Amino acid sequence: MEAGTTAHQAEKSSGFHWLAYQQLLDSALPIGGFSHSFGLETLVQQGRLETVDELEAYIGTMLLHSWASADAMVIKAAYLHIPEGEWDRLWALDHMLHVQRVSSEARSGVQKMGRRLLQLSRAMYPGLNWKPLDEAIKADRCSANHPLVHGWVSYHLGVPLDRAVEGYLYSCVMTCINSALRLMSMGQTQGQMLLSKVIPLIESQWPRVAQLDPMEAYTNSPAAELAMMQHETLYSRLFMS
């Protein structure tokens, strides 16, 4: 960056405005994240996750073995395949990770969040190129899960890839913490303190997986997957998943 050029000017010249992207990361964004615990409710009810330290360990596991190693690969694929119009390759990865989610509630939840983000983003940015995505959804060739739609919108807003991945991981962590605030004996201050501790881990995840081929995406969190499967049989539930 040349001397005297501000970060804001650089963003403007690249077409990326950080406030527009920040809006998509707001925990109050109405895409349904508040309705899903993705197995966290099961772990709390079973007494397997009771303290803030245990919540931090759970978030770390999900970051390392699911959100970064799988979901972030869909975002990377969006940045690779959208410029080339390689739609089938992008839809294939989205579908592969969709069917790999063993819990039907988790599959439904991630897809519902993606469809709601798509609906909201289309209303906010009608001038973006929605046609390939809309056609694929209509033809049932694309599952339109949350990471795919996040990657699609981020790419077309000019968000750098590393920021798009970090932003998505941040939103996953915030969804988890907000769920924990309703499930566990912890307050808002504790939640914010935990978030500040986890931010360096969020930042470390993209360099760790950046060189992976998107088709090498993987998950390795069997305890969390089992909790997601068991959620639908809980006696009482606050969350949809």
Secondary structure, 3 states (H helix, E strand, C coil): CCCCCCHHHHHHHHCCCHHHHHHHHCCCCCCCHHHCCCCHHHHHHCCCCCCHHHHHHHHHHHHHHHHHHHHHHHHHHHHHHCCCCCHHHHHHHHHHHHHHCCCHHHHHHHHHHHHHHHHHHHHHCCCCCCHHHHHHHHCCCCCCCHHHHHHHHHHHCCCCHHHHHHHHHHHHHHHHHHHHHHHCCCCHHHHHHHHHHHHHHHHHHHHHHCCCCHHHCCCCCHHHHHHHHHHCCCCCCCCCC
